[in-house]
Amino acid sequence: MKSAIKLYRFELSGHSHRVELMLSLLRLDFIIIEINLWKHAQKGERFLSLNPNGQVPVIDDNGVIVADSIDILTY
């Protein structure tokens, strides 16, 4: 069974919002993982392993990692 898509986002990010909106419109199951940019969580080793650029949003679709909102929307 396929698990929910993980959306790594920052609540105030417009780029994160557009990805969240698209996932909702497509009625895909997803969970939100908040990345606190104020505390520089995007610069942590764990997040940088997902996106070396240290930017949100990022999705993890069962091991398929896609970063950058336009790339995610295209995916």
Predicted model as a PDB file, atoms N, CA, C, CB and O in Angstrom, pLDDT in the B-factor column:
MODEL        1                                                                  
ATOM      1  N   MET A   1       0.833  -1.189   0.000  1.00 67.00           N  
ATOM      2  CA  MET A   1       0.000   0.000   0.000  1.00 67.00           C  
ATOM      3  C   MET A   1       0.878   1.253   0.000  1.00 67.00           C  
ATOM      4  CB  MET A   1      -0.948  -0.002   1.217  1.00 67.00           C  
ATOM      5  O   MET A   1       1.874   1.317   0.721  1.00 67.00           O  
ATOM      6  N   LYS A   2       0.517   2.215  -0.784  1.00 79.00           N  
ATOM      7  CA  LYS A   2       1.276   3.462  -0.890  1.00 79.00           C  
ATOM      8  C   LYS A   2       0.957   4.350   0.303  1.00 79.00           C  
ATOM      9  CB  LYS A   2       0.957   4.197  -2.219  1.00 79.00           C  
ATOM     10  O   LYS A   2      -0.205   4.537   0.665  1.00 79.00           O  
ATOM     11  N   SER A   3       2.006   4.895   0.909  1.00 92.00           N  
ATOM     12  CA  SER A   3       1.797   5.787   2.047  1.00 92.00           C  
ATOM     13  C   SER A   3       1.642   7.223   1.559  1.00 92.00           C  
ATOM     14  CB  SER A   3       2.967   5.681   3.051  1.00 92.00           C  
ATOM     15  O   SER A   3       1.879   7.530   0.390  1.00 92.00           O  
ATOM     16  N   ALA A   4       1.240   8.089   2.477  1.00 97.00           N  
ATOM     17  CA  ALA A   4       0.996   9.490   2.152  1.00 97.00           C  
ATOM     18  C   ALA A   4       2.289  10.191   1.731  1.00 97.00           C  
ATOM     19  CB  ALA A   4       0.370  10.210   3.351  1.00 97.00           C  
ATOM     20  O   ALA A   4       3.380   9.850   2.188  1.00 97.00           O  
ATOM     21  N   ILE A   5       2.139  11.164   0.861  1.00 98.00           N  
ATOM     22  CA  ILE A   5       3.257  12.004   0.444  1.00 98.00           C  
ATOM     23  C   ILE A   5       3.653  12.891   1.618  1.00 98.00           C  
ATOM     24  CB  ILE A   5       2.886  12.863  -0.810  1.00 98.00           C  
ATOM     25  O   ILE A   5       2.789  13.438   2.304  1.00 98.00           O  
ATOM     26  N   LYS A   6       4.932  13.032   1.848  1.00 98.00           N  
ATOM     27  CA  LYS A   6       5.427  13.934   2.890  1.00 98.00           C  
ATOM     28  C   LYS A   6       5.754  15.270   2.237  1.00 98.00           C  
ATOM     29  CB  LYS A   6       6.685  13.337   3.622  1.00 98.00           C  
ATOM     30  O   LYS A   6       6.528  15.343   1.283  1.00 98.00           O  
ATOM     31  N   LEU A   7       5.149  16.318   2.772  1.00 98.00           N  
ATOM     32  CA  LEU A   7       5.403  17.676   2.284  1.00 98.00           C  
ATOM     33  C   LEU A   7       6.182  18.427   3.349  1.00 98.00           C  
ATOM     34  CB  LEU A   7       4.070  18.420   1.936  1.00 98.00           C  
ATOM     35  O   LEU A   7       5.662  18.716   4.426  1.00 98.00           O  
ATOM     36  N   TYR A   8       7.425  18.738   3.041  1.00 98.00           N  
ATOM     37  CA  TYR A   8       8.259  19.534   3.931  1.00 98.00           C  
ATOM     38  C   TYR A   8       8.047  20.987   3.524  1.00 98.00           C  
ATOM     39  CB  TYR A   8       9.791  19.114   3.853  1.00 98.00           C  
ATOM     40  O   TYR A   8       8.324  21.369   2.387  1.00 98.00           O  
ATOM     41  N   ARG A   9       7.556  21.786   4.455  1.00 98.00           N  
ATOM     42  CA  ARG A   9       7.199  23.153   4.112  1.00 98.00           C  
ATOM     43  C   ARG A   9       7.431  24.099   5.279  1.00 98.00           C  
ATOM     44  CB  ARG A   9       5.752  23.222   3.667  1.00 98.00           C  
ATOM     45  O   ARG A   9       7.661  23.681   6.414  1.00 98.00           O  
ATOM     46  N   PHE A  10       7.363  25.392   4.962  1.00 97.00           N  
ATOM     47  CA  PHE A  10       7.332  26.452   5.967  1.00 97.00           C  
ATOM     48  C   PHE A  10       6.002  27.156   5.772  1.00 97.00           C  
ATOM     49  CB  PHE A  10       8.566  27.454   5.834  1.00 97.00           C  
ATOM     50  O   PHE A  10       5.664  27.552   4.656  1.00 97.00           O  
ATOM     51  N   GLU A  11       5.251  27.314   6.841  1.00 95.00           N  
ATOM     52  CA  GLU A  11       3.882  27.809   6.773  1.00 95.00           C  
ATOM     53  C   GLU A  11       3.748  29.141   6.036  1.00 95.00           C  
ATOM     54  CB  GLU A  11       3.337  27.953   8.156  1.00 95.00           C  
ATOM     55  O   GLU A  11       2.748  29.359   5.352  1.00 95.00           O  
ATOM     56  N   LEU A  12       4.717  30.024   6.158  1.00 96.00           N  
ATOM     57  CA  LEU A  12       4.627  31.345   5.544  1.00 96.00           C  
ATOM     58  C   LEU A  12       5.180  31.399   4.116  1.00 96.00           C  
ATOM     59  CB  LEU A  12       5.357  32.339   6.397  1.00 96.00           C  
ATOM     60  O   LEU A  12       5.204  32.466   3.501  1.00 96.00           O  
ATOM     61  N   SER A  13       5.615  30.277   3.599  1.00 96.00           N  
ATOM     62  CA  SER A  13       6.201  30.225   2.259  1.00 96.00           C  
ATOM     63  C   SER A  13       5.106  30.119   1.198  1.00 96.00           C  
ATOM     64  CB  SER A  13       7.176  29.036   2.142  1.00 96.00           C  
ATOM     65  O   SER A  13       4.314  29.177   1.206  1.00 96.00           O  
ATOM     66  N   GLY A  14       5.070  31.089   0.288  1.00 97.00           N  
ATOM     67  CA  GLY A  14       4.128  31.031  -0.822  1.00 97.00           C  
ATOM     68  C   GLY A  14       4.375  29.844  -1.732  1.00 97.00           C  
ATOM     69  O   GLY A  14       3.431  29.260  -2.265  1.00 97.00           O  
ATOM     70  N   HIS A  15       5.631  29.484  -1.913  1.00 97.00           N  
ATOM     71  CA  HIS A  15       5.972  28.329  -2.744  1.00 97.00           C  
ATOM     72  C   HIS A  15       5.458  27.034  -2.114  1.00 97.00           C  
ATOM     73  CB  HIS A  15       7.495  28.250  -2.952  1.00 97.00           C  
ATOM     74  O   HIS A  15       4.972  26.144  -2.812  1.00 97.00           O  
ATOM     75  N   SER A  16       5.570  26.941  -0.797  1.00 98.00           N  
ATOM     76  CA  SER A  16       5.028  25.774  -0.087  1.00 98.00           C  
ATOM     77  C   SER A  16       3.507  25.750  -0.204  1.00 98.00           C  
ATOM     78  CB  SER A  16       5.453  25.790   1.406  1.00 98.00           C  
ATOM     79  O   SER A  16       2.903  24.691  -0.373  1.00 98.00           O  
ATOM     80  N   HIS A  17       2.899  26.928  -0.113  1.00 98.00           N  
ATOM     81  CA  HIS A  17       1.440  27.006  -0.177  1.00 98.00           C  
ATOM     82  C   HIS A  17       0.914  26.508  -1.518  1.00 98.00           C  
ATOM     83  CB  HIS A  17       0.975  28.439   0.064  1.00 98.00           C  
ATOM     84  O   HIS A  17      -0.086  25.791  -1.564  1.00 98.00           O  
ATOM     85  N   ARG A  18       1.580  26.883  -2.609  1.00 98.00           N  
ATOM     86  CA  ARG A  18       1.090  26.446  -3.923  1.00 98.00           C  
ATOM     87  C   ARG A  18       1.157  24.934  -4.069  1.00 98.00           C  
ATOM     88  CB  ARG A  18       1.897  27.108  -5.040  1.00 98.00           C  
ATOM     89  O   ARG A  18       0.285  24.335  -4.699  1.00 98.00           O  
ATOM     90  N   VAL A  19       2.194  24.300  -3.487  1.00 98.00           N  
ATOM     91  CA  VAL A  19       2.293  22.839  -3.539  1.00 98.00           C  
ATOM     92  C   VAL A  19       1.192  22.212  -2.680  1.00 98.00           C  
ATOM     93  CB  VAL A  19       3.695  22.365  -3.061  1.00 98.00           C  
ATOM     94  O   VAL A  19       0.536  21.259  -3.099  1.00 98.00           O  
ATOM     95  N   GLU A  20       0.999  22.748  -1.493  1.00 98.00           N  
ATOM     96  CA  GLU A  20      -0.055  22.233  -0.610  1.00 98.00           C  
ATOM     97  C   GLU A  20      -1.425  22.365  -1.273  1.00 98.00           C  
ATOM     98  CB  GLU A  20      -0.045  22.981   0.743  1.00 98.00           C  
ATOM     99  O   GLU A  20      -2.243  21.448  -1.193  1.00 98.00           O  
ATOM    100  N   LEU A  21      -1.674  23.481  -1.916  1.00 98.00           N  
ATOM    101  CA  LEU A  21      -2.944  23.700  -2.606  1.00 98.00           C  
ATOM    102  C   LEU A  21      -3.141  22.678  -3.724  1.00 98.00           C  
ATOM    103  CB  LEU A  21      -3.006  25.124  -3.174  1.00 98.00           C  
ATOM    104  O   LEU A  21      -4.229  22.121  -3.868  1.00 98.00           O  
ATOM    105  N   MET A  22      -2.100  22.429  -4.515  1.00 98.00           N  
ATOM    106  CA  MET A  22      -2.213  21.459  -5.605  1.00 98.00           C  
ATOM    107  C   MET A  22      -2.467  20.047  -5.080  1.00 98.00           C  
ATOM    108  CB  MET A  22      -0.947  21.474  -6.456  1.00 98.00           C  
ATOM    109  O   MET A  22      -3.298  19.322  -5.628  1.00 98.00           O  
ATOM    110  N   LEU A  23      -1.758  19.656  -4.025  1.00 98.00           N  
ATOM    111  CA  LEU A  23      -1.992  18.340  -3.438  1.00 98.00           C  
ATOM    112  C   LEU A  23      -3.432  18.218  -2.960  1.00 98.00           C  
ATOM    113  CB  LEU A  23      -1.022  18.086  -2.275  1.00 98.00           C  
ATOM    114  O   LEU A  23      -4.060  17.172  -3.125  1.00 98.00           O  
ATOM    115  N   SER A  24      -3.951  19.280  -2.373  1.00 98.00           N  
ATOM    116  CA  SER A  24      -5.339  19.278  -1.898  1.00 98.00           C  
ATOM    117  C   SER A  24      -6.322  19.194  -3.062  1.00 98.00           C  
ATOM    118  CB  SER A  24      -5.621  20.535  -1.066  1.00 98.00           C  
ATOM    119  O   SER A  24      -7.281  18.423  -3.010  1.00 98.00           O  
ATOM    120  N   LEU A  25      -6.089  19.979  -4.107  1.00 98.00           N  
ATOM    121  CA  LEU A  25      -6.981  19.967  -5.267  1.00 98.00           C  
ATOM    122  C   LEU A  25      -7.001  18.603  -5.958  1.00 98.00           C  
ATOM    123  CB  LEU A  25      -6.559  21.043  -6.262  1.00 98.00           C  
ATOM    124  O   LEU A  25      -8.029  18.175  -6.483  1.00 98.00           O  
ATOM    125  N   LEU A  26      -5.850  17.929  -5.947  1.00 97.00           N  
ATOM    126  CA  LEU A  26      -5.764  16.585  -6.540  1.00 97.00           C  
ATOM    127  C   LEU A  26      -6.267  15.498  -5.602  1.00 97.00           C  
ATOM    128  CB  LEU A  26      -4.332  16.283  -6.936  1.00 97.00           C  
ATOM    129  O   LEU A  26      -6.341  14.325  -5.969  1.00 97.00           O  
ATOM    130  N   ARG A  27      -6.614  15.910  -4.378  1.00 97.00           N  
ATOM    131  CA  ARG A  27      -7.112  14.987  -3.337  1.00 97.00           C  
ATOM    132  C   ARG A  27      -6.142  13.850  -3.058  1.00 97.00           C  
ATOM    133  CB  ARG A  27      -8.459  14.408  -3.749  1.00 97.00           C  
ATOM    134  O   ARG A  27      -6.540  12.698  -2.883  1.00 97.00           O  
ATOM    135  N   LEU A  28      -4.865  14.198  -3.021  1.00 97.00           N  
ATOM    136  CA  LEU A  28      -3.826  13.227  -2.683  1.00 97.00           C  
ATOM    137  C   LEU A  28      -3.615  13.225  -1.178  1.00 97.00           C  
ATOM    138  CB  LEU A  28      -2.499  13.546  -3.422  1.00 97.00           C  
ATOM    139  O   LEU A  28      -3.716  14.263  -0.524  1.00 97.00           O  
ATOM    140  N   ASP A  29      -3.323  12.058  -0.639  1.00 97.00           N  
ATOM    141  CA  ASP A  29      -3.012  11.957   0.784  1.00 97.00           C  
ATOM    142  C   ASP A  29      -1.614  12.504   1.019  1.00 97.00           C  
ATOM    143  CB  ASP A  29      -3.125  10.487   1.284  1.00 97.00           C  
ATOM    144  O   ASP A  29      -0.656  12.087   0.368  1.00 97.00           O  
ATOM    145  N   PHE A  30      -1.506  13.440   1.954  1.00 98.00           N  
ATOM    146  CA  PHE A  30      -0.194  13.980   2.293  1.00 98.00           C  
ATOM    147  C   PHE A  30      -0.165  14.399   3.748  1.00 98.00           C  
ATOM    148  CB  PHE A  30       0.161  15.167   1.387  1.00 98.00           C  
ATOM    149  O   PHE A  30      -1.186  14.719   4.358  1.00 98.00           O  
ATOM    150  N   ILE A  31       1.040  14.385   4.275  1.00 98.00           N  
ATOM    151  CA  ILE A  31       1.252  14.871   5.634  1.00 98.00           C  
ATOM    152  C   ILE A  31       2.229  16.030   5.553  1.00 98.00           C  
ATOM    153  CB  ILE A  31       1.784  13.738   6.583  1.00 98.00           C  
ATOM    154  O   ILE A  31       3.128  16.054   4.712  1.00 98.00           O  
ATOM    155  N   ILE A  32       2.034  16.980   6.436  1.00 98.00           N  
ATOM    156  CA  ILE A  32       2.876  18.168   6.461  1.00 98.00           C  
ATOM    157  C   ILE A  32       3.961  17.994   7.517  1.00 98.00           C  
ATOM    158  CB  ILE A  32       2.034  19.440   6.741  1.00 98.00           C  
ATOM    159  O   ILE A  32       3.687  17.627   8.660  1.00 98.00           O  
ATOM    160  N   ILE A  33       5.175  18.262   7.116  1.00 98.00           N  
ATOM    161  CA  ILE A  33       6.299  18.292   8.035  1.00 98.00           C  
ATOM    162  C   ILE A  33       6.824  19.721   8.000  1.00 98.00           C  
ATOM    163  CB  ILE A  33       7.420  17.233   7.648  1.00 98.00           C  
ATOM    164  O   ILE A  33       7.404  20.169   7.011  1.00 98.00           O  
ATOM    165  N   GLU A  34       6.605  20.417   9.097  1.00 98.00           N  
ATOM    166  CA  GLU A  34       6.959  21.829   9.181  1.00 98.00           C  
ATOM    167  C   GLU A  34       8.470  21.990   9.361  1.00 98.00           C  
ATOM    168  CB  GLU A  34       6.204  22.507  10.342  1.00 98.00           C  
ATOM    169  O   GLU A  34       9.068  21.371  10.242  1.00 98.00           O  
ATOM    170  N   ILE A  35       9.071  22.816   8.529  1.00 97.00           N  
ATOM    171  CA  ILE A  35      10.489  23.160   8.617  1.00 97.00           C  
ATOM    172  C   ILE A  35      10.559  24.610   9.073  1.00 97.00           C  
ATOM    173  CB  ILE A  35      11.240  22.944   7.238  1.00 97.00           C  
ATOM    174  O   ILE A  35      10.147  25.513   8.346  1.00 97.00           O  
ATOM    175  N   ASN A  36      11.074  24.830  10.260  1.00 96.00           N  
ATOM    176  CA  ASN A  36      11.094  26.165  10.848  1.00 96.00           C  
ATOM    177  C   ASN A  36      12.294  26.952  10.322  1.00 96.00           C  
ATOM    178  CB  ASN A  36      11.134  26.081  12.391  1.00 96.00           C  
ATOM    179  O   ASN A  36      13.424  26.784  10.780  1.00 96.00           O  
ATOM    180  N   LEU A  37      12.014  27.805   9.356  1.00 96.00           N  
ATOM    181  CA  LEU A  37      13.093  28.602   8.763  1.00 96.00           C  
ATOM    182  C   LEU A  37      13.662  29.620   9.744  1.00 96.00           C  
ATOM    183  CB  LEU A  37      12.591  29.319   7.519  1.00 96.00           C  
ATOM    184  O   LEU A  37      14.835  29.984   9.657  1.00 96.00           O  
ATOM    185  N   TRP A  38      12.837  30.074  10.672  1.00 96.00           N  
ATOM    186  CA  TRP A  38      13.324  31.035  11.687  1.00 96.00           C  
ATOM    187  C   TRP A  38      14.426  30.420  12.528  1.00 96.00           C  
ATOM    188  CB  TRP A  38      12.171  31.500  12.600  1.00 96.00           C  
ATOM    189  O   TRP A  38      15.333  31.122  12.975  1.00 96.00           O  
ATOM    190  N   LYS A  39      14.353  29.101  12.751  1.00 95.00           N  
ATOM    191  CA  LYS A  39      15.367  28.397  13.554  1.00 95.00           C  
ATOM    192  C   LYS A  39      16.415  27.709  12.674  1.00 95.00           C  
ATOM    193  CB  LYS A  39      14.693  27.358  14.461  1.00 95.00           C  
ATOM    194  O   LYS A  39      17.219  26.915  13.164  1.00 95.00           O  
ATOM    195  N   HIS A  40      16.402  28.018  11.386  1.00 94.00           N  
ATOM    196  CA  HIS A  40      17.378  27.490  10.420  1.00 94.00           C  
ATOM    197  C   HIS A  40      17.336  25.969  10.297  1.00 94.00           C  
ATOM    198  CB  HIS A  40      18.775  27.919  10.818  1.00 94.00           C  
ATOM    199  O   HIS A  40      18.360  25.333  10.048  1.00 94.00           O  
ATOM    200  N   ALA A  41      16.142  25.385  10.472  1.00 93.00           N  
ATOM    201  CA  ALA A  41      15.999  23.929  10.344  1.00 93.00           C  
ATOM    202  C   ALA A  41      16.337  23.446   8.934  1.00 93.00           C  
ATOM    203  CB  ALA A  41      14.574  23.505  10.707  1.00 93.00           C  
ATOM    204  O   ALA A  41      16.716  22.290   8.747  1.00 93.00           O  
ATOM    205  N   GLN A  42      16.202  24.319   7.952  1.00 95.00           N  
ATOM    206  CA  GLN A  42      16.515  23.957   6.565  1.00 95.00           C  
ATOM    207  C   GLN A  42      18.004  23.764   6.344  1.00 95.00           C  
ATOM    208  CB  GLN A  42      15.998  25.018   5.617  1.00 95.00           C  
ATOM    209  O   GLN A  42      18.415  23.244   5.306  1.00 95.00           O  
ATOM    210  N   LYS A  43      18.815  24.174   7.304  1.00 94.00           N  
ATOM    211  CA  LYS A  43      20.268  24.027   7.181  1.00 94.00           C  
ATOM    212  C   LYS A  43      20.787  22.805   7.939  1.00 94.00           C  
ATOM    213  CB  LYS A  43      20.965  25.283   7.692  1.00 94.00           C  
ATOM    214  O   LYS A  43      21.990  22.544   7.961  1.00 94.00           O  
ATOM    215  N   GLY A  44      19.872  22.063   8.558  1.00 94.00           N  
ATOM    216  CA  GLY A  44      20.259  20.859   9.287  1.00 94.00           C  
ATOM    217  C   GLY A  44      20.628  19.726   8.341  1.00 94.00           C  
ATOM    218  O   GLY A  44      20.151  19.665   7.208  1.00 94.00           O  
ATOM    219  N   GLU A  45      21.466  18.850   8.812  1.00 94.00           N  
ATOM    220  CA  GLU A  45      21.969  17.742   7.997  1.00 94.00           C  
ATOM    221  C   GLU A  45      20.834  16.889   7.426  1.00 94.00           C  
ATOM    222  CB  GLU A  45      22.906  16.867   8.825  1.00 94.00           C  
ATOM    223  O   GLU A  45      20.880  16.477   6.267  1.00 94.00           O  
ATOM    224  N   ARG A  46      19.831  16.632   8.238  1.00 93.00           N  
ATOM    225  CA  ARG A  46      18.722  15.778   7.797  1.00 93.00           C  
ATOM    226  C   ARG A  46      17.968  16.406   6.619  1.00 93.00           C  
ATOM    227  CB  ARG A  46      17.752  15.522   8.965  1.00 93.00           C  
ATOM    228  O   ARG A  46      17.677  15.727   5.635  1.00 93.00           O  
ATOM    229  N   PHE A  47      17.650  17.707   6.722  1.00 96.00           N  
ATOM    230  CA  PHE A  47      16.934  18.365   5.629  1.00 96.00           C  
ATOM    231  C   PHE A  47      17.825  18.527   4.407  1.00 96.00           C  
ATOM    232  CB  PHE A  47      16.410  19.730   6.079  1.00 96.00           C  
ATOM    233  O   PHE A  47      17.358  18.358   3.281  1.00 96.00           O  
ATOM    234  N   LEU A  48      19.083  18.846   4.604  1.00 96.00           N  
ATOM    235  CA  LEU A  48      19.997  19.011   3.469  1.00 96.00           C  
ATOM    236  C   LEU A  48      20.180  17.708   2.688  1.00 96.00           C  
ATOM    237  CB  LEU A  48      21.354  19.515   3.958  1.00 96.00           C  
ATOM    238  O   LEU A  48      20.533  17.739   1.509  1.00 96.00           O  
ATOM    239  N   SER A  49      19.943  16.565   3.337  1.00 96.00           N  
ATOM    240  CA  SER A  49      20.005  15.297   2.605  1.00 96.00           C  
ATOM    241  C   SER A  49      18.832  15.174   1.626  1.00 96.00           C  
ATOM    242  CB  SER A  49      20.004  14.107   3.589  1.00 96.00           C  
ATOM    243  O   SER A  49      18.915  14.431   0.648  1.00 96.00           O  
ATOM    244  N   LEU A  50      17.739  15.903   1.891  1.00 96.00           N  
ATOM    245  CA  LEU A  50      16.596  15.927   0.978  1.00 96.00           C  
ATOM    246  C   LEU A  50      16.777  16.974  -0.112  1.00 96.00           C  
ATOM    247  CB  LEU A  50      15.308  16.197   1.747  1.00 96.00           C  
ATOM    248  O   LEU A  50      16.484  16.728  -1.282  1.00 96.00           O  
ATOM    249  N   ASN A  51      17.265  18.148   0.291  1.00 97.00           N  
ATOM    250  CA  ASN A  51      17.482  19.237  -0.653  1.00 97.00           C  
ATOM    251  C   ASN A  51      18.772  19.963  -0.291  1.00 97.00           C  
ATOM    252  CB  ASN A  51      16.279  20.218  -0.659  1.00 97.00           C  
ATOM    253  O   ASN A  51      18.783  20.780   0.630  1.00 97.00           O  
ATOM    254  N   PRO A  52      19.838  19.681  -0.992  1.00 96.00           N  
ATOM    255  CA  PRO A  52      21.126  20.319  -0.698  1.00 96.00           C  
ATOM    256  C   PRO A  52      21.103  21.841  -0.783  1.00 96.00           C  
ATOM    257  CB  PRO A  52      22.163  19.798  -1.636  1.00 96.00           C  
ATOM    258  O   PRO A  52      21.985  22.504  -0.236  1.00 96.00           O  
ATOM    259  N   ASN A  53      20.102  22.402  -1.464  1.00 96.00           N  
ATOM    260  CA  ASN A  53      19.979  23.862  -1.538  1.00 96.00           C  
ATOM    261  C   ASN A  53      19.386  24.452  -0.260  1.00 96.00           C  
ATOM    262  CB  ASN A  53      19.118  24.256  -2.733  1.00 96.00           C  
ATOM    263  O   ASN A  53      19.409  25.669  -0.075  1.00 96.00           O  
ATOM    264  N   GLY A  54      18.859  23.609   0.618  1.00 96.00           N  
ATOM    265  CA  GLY A  54      18.316  24.082   1.885  1.00 96.00           C  
ATOM    266  C   GLY A  54      17.082  24.955   1.728  1.00 96.00           C  
ATOM    267  O   GLY A  54      16.911  25.933   2.457  1.00 96.00           O  
ATOM    268  N   GLN A  55      16.216  24.603   0.771  1.00 97.00           N  
ATOM    269  CA  GLN A  55      15.018  25.401   0.536  1.00 97.00           C  
ATOM    270  C   GLN A  55      13.772  24.528   0.573  1.00 97.00           C  
ATOM    271  CB  GLN A  55      15.114  26.130  -0.807  1.00 97.00           C  
ATOM    272  O   GLN A  55      13.811  23.348   0.224  1.00 97.00           O  
ATOM    273  N   VAL A  56      12.666  25.127   1.003  1.00 98.00           N  
ATOM    274  CA  VAL A  56      11.375  24.463   0.968  1.00 98.00           C  
ATOM    275  C   VAL A  56      10.601  25.009  -0.220  1.00 98.00           C  
ATOM    276  CB  VAL A  56      10.588  24.669   2.302  1.00 98.00           C  
ATOM    277  O   VAL A  56      10.867  26.129  -0.658  1.00 98.00           O  
ATOM    278  N   PRO A  57       9.664  24.261  -0.746  1.00 98.00           N  
ATOM    279  CA  PRO A  57       9.160  22.971  -0.313  1.00 98.00           C  
ATOM    280  C   PRO A  57       9.944  21.806  -0.913  1.00 98.00           C  
ATOM    281  CB  PRO A  57       7.706  22.846  -0.675  1.00 98.00           C  
ATOM    282  O   PRO A  57      10.686  21.951  -1.884  1.00 98.00           O  
ATOM    283  N   VAL A  58       9.745  20.654  -0.293  1.00 98.00           N  
ATOM    284  CA  VAL A  58      10.271  19.381  -0.778  1.00 98.00           C  
ATOM    285  C   VAL A  58       9.172  18.354  -0.536  1.00 98.00           C  
ATOM    286  CB  VAL A  58      11.632  18.977  -0.055  1.00 98.00           C  
ATOM    287  O   VAL A  58       8.487  18.407   0.485  1.00 98.00           O  
ATOM    288  N   ILE A  59       9.001  17.424  -1.466  1.00 98.00           N  
ATOM    289  CA  ILE A  59       8.106  16.303  -1.203  1.00 98.00           C  
ATOM    290  C   ILE A  59       8.901  15.011  -1.248  1.00 98.00           C  
ATOM    291  CB  ILE A  59       6.941  16.267  -2.221  1.00 98.00           C  
ATOM    292  O   ILE A  59       9.906  14.888  -1.947  1.00 98.00           O  
ATOM    293  N   ASP A  60       8.413  14.061  -0.478  1.00 98.00           N  
ATOM    294  CA  ASP A  60       8.931  12.694  -0.492  1.00 98.00           C  
ATOM    295  C   ASP A  60       7.740  11.805  -0.815  1.00 98.00           C  
ATOM    296  CB  ASP A  60       9.619  12.291   0.891  1.00 98.00           C  
ATOM    297  O   ASP A  60       6.892  11.554   0.040  1.00 98.00           O  
ATOM    298  N   ASP A  61       7.684  11.336  -2.042  1.00 97.00           N  
ATOM    299  CA  ASP A  61       6.598  10.473  -2.493  1.00 97.00           C  
ATOM    300  C   ASP A  61       7.105   9.038  -2.503  1.00 97.00           C  
ATOM    301  CB  ASP A  61       6.079  10.898  -3.907  1.00 97.00           C  
ATOM    302  O   ASP A  61       7.499   8.504  -3.539  1.00 97.00           O  
ATOM    303  N   ASN A  62       7.085   8.430  -1.326  1.00 96.00           N  
ATOM    304  CA  ASN A  62       7.532   7.040  -1.168  1.00 96.00           C  
ATOM    305  C   ASN A  62       8.930   6.818  -1.715  1.00 96.00           C  
ATOM    306  CB  ASN A  62       6.566   6.099  -1.859  1.00 96.00           C  
ATOM    307  O   ASN A  62       9.184   5.864  -2.451  1.00 96.00           O  
ATOM    308  N   GLY A  63       9.838   7.721  -1.341  1.00 96.00           N  
ATOM    309  CA  GLY A  63      11.237   7.596  -1.738  1.00 96.00           C  
ATOM    310  C   GLY A  63      11.629   8.434  -2.932  1.00 96.00           C  
ATOM    311  O   GLY A  63      12.819   8.598  -3.200  1.00 96.00           O  
ATOM    312  N   VAL A  64      10.669   8.967  -3.654  1.00 97.00           N  
ATOM    313  CA  VAL A  64      10.963   9.880  -4.754  1.00 97.00           C  
ATOM    314  C   VAL A  64      10.974  11.287  -4.166  1.00 97.00           C  
ATOM    315  CB  VAL A  64       9.909   9.745  -5.932  1.00 97.00           C  
ATOM    316  O   VAL A  64       9.936  11.817  -3.768  1.00 97.00           O  
ATOM    317  N   ILE A  65      12.157  11.878  -4.120  1.00 98.00           N  
ATOM    318  CA  ILE A  65      12.335  13.210  -3.535  1.00 98.00           C  
ATOM    319  C   ILE A  65      12.310  14.248  -4.650  1.00 98.00           C  
ATOM    320  CB  ILE A  65      13.669  13.298  -2.726  1.00 98.00           C  
ATOM    321  O   ILE A  65      13.055  14.150  -5.626  1.00 98.00           O  
ATOM    322  N   VAL A  66      11.442  15.241  -4.491  1.00 98.00           N  
ATOM    323  CA  VAL A  66      11.364  16.321  -5.482  1.00 98.00           C  
ATOM    324  C   VAL A  66      11.408  17.640  -4.723  1.00 98.00           C  
ATOM    325  CB  VAL A  66      10.057  16.212  -6.367  1.00 98.00           C  
ATOM    326  O   VAL A  66      10.625  17.861  -3.799  1.00 98.00           O  
ATOM    327  N   ALA A  67      12.316  18.501  -5.112  1.00 97.00           N  
ATOM    328  CA  ALA A  67      12.455  19.819  -4.508  1.00 97.00           C  
ATOM    329  C   ALA A  67      12.100  20.875  -5.548  1.00 97.00           C  
ATOM    330  CB  ALA A  67      13.897  20.037  -3.959  1.00 97.00           C  
ATOM    331  O   ALA A  67      12.098  20.599  -6.748  1.00 97.00           O  
ATOM    332  N   ASP A  68      11.803  22.082  -5.084  1.00 95.00           N  
ATOM    333  CA  ASP A  68      11.425  23.221  -5.900  1.00 95.00           C  
ATOM    334  C   ASP A  68       9.952  23.108  -6.283  1.00 95.00           C  
ATOM    335  CB  ASP A  68      12.314  23.313  -7.159  1.00 95.00           C  
ATOM    336  O   ASP A  68       9.517  22.087  -6.815  1.00 95.00           O  
ATOM    337  N   SER A  69       9.204  24.146  -6.013  1.00 97.00           N  
ATOM    338  CA  SER A  69       7.756  24.109  -6.184  1.00 97.00           C  
ATOM    339  C   SER A  69       7.349  23.843  -7.632  1.00 97.00           C  
ATOM    340  CB  SER A  69       7.148  25.413  -5.714  1.00 97.00           C  
ATOM    341  O   SER A  69       6.395  23.100  -7.867  1.00 97.00           O  
ATOM    342  N   ILE A  70       8.035  24.420  -8.596  1.00 97.00           N  
ATOM    343  CA  ILE A  70       7.662  24.191 -10.003  1.00 97.00           C  
ATOM    344  C   ILE A  70       7.913  22.736 -10.391  1.00 97.00           C  
ATOM    345  CB  ILE A  70       8.455  25.139 -10.943  1.00 97.00           C  
ATOM    346  O   ILE A  70       7.097  22.126 -11.081  1.00 97.00           O  
ATOM    347  N   ASP A  71       9.034  22.184  -9.951  1.00 98.00           N  
ATOM    348  CA  ASP A  71       9.326  20.774 -10.232  1.00 98.00           C  
ATOM    349  C   ASP A  71       8.291  19.858  -9.570  1.00 98.00           C  
ATOM    350  CB  ASP A  71      10.747  20.411  -9.744  1.00 98.00           C  
ATOM    351  O   ASP A  71       7.875  18.855 -10.149  1.00 98.00           O  
ATOM    352  N   ILE A  72       7.885  20.217  -8.354  1.00 98.00           N  
ATOM    353  CA  ILE A  72       6.877  19.415  -7.654  1.00 98.00           C  
ATOM    354  C   ILE A  72       5.551  19.478  -8.386  1.00 98.00           C  
ATOM    355  CB  ILE A  72       6.704  19.896  -6.205  1.00 98.00           C  
ATOM    356  O   ILE A  72       4.902  18.448  -8.565  1.00 98.00           O  
ATOM    357  N   LEU A  73       5.133  20.662  -8.813  1.00 97.00           N  
ATOM    358  CA  LEU A  73       3.868  20.793  -9.545  1.00 97.00           C  
ATOM    359  C   LEU A  73       3.918  20.023 -10.858  1.00 97.00           C  
ATOM    360  CB  LEU A  73       3.552  22.272  -9.814  1.00 97.00           C  
ATOM    361  O   LEU A  73       2.913  19.445 -11.274  1.00 97.00           O  
ATOM    362  N   THR A  74       5.061  20.009 -11.509  1.00 97.00           N  
ATOM    363  CA  THR A  74       5.214  19.252 -12.754  1.00 97.00           C  
ATOM    364  C   THR A  74       5.163  17.748 -12.488  1.00 97.00           C  
ATOM    365  CB  THR A  74       6.537  19.622 -13.450  1.00 97.00           C  
ATOM    366  O   THR A  74       4.583  16.986 -13.262  1.00 97.00           O  
ATOM    367  N   TYR A  75       5.777  17.339 -11.385  1.00 96.00           N  
ATOM    368  CA  TYR A  75       5.784  15.924 -11.008  1.00 96.00           C  
ATOM    369  C   TYR A  75       4.371  15.436 -10.773  1.00 96.00           C  
ATOM    370  CB  TYR A  75       6.639  15.695  -9.755  1.00 96.00           C  
ATOM    371  O   TYR A  75       4.167  14.267 -10.446  1.00 96.00           O  
TER     372      TYR A  75                                                      
ENDMDL                                                                          
END                                                                             
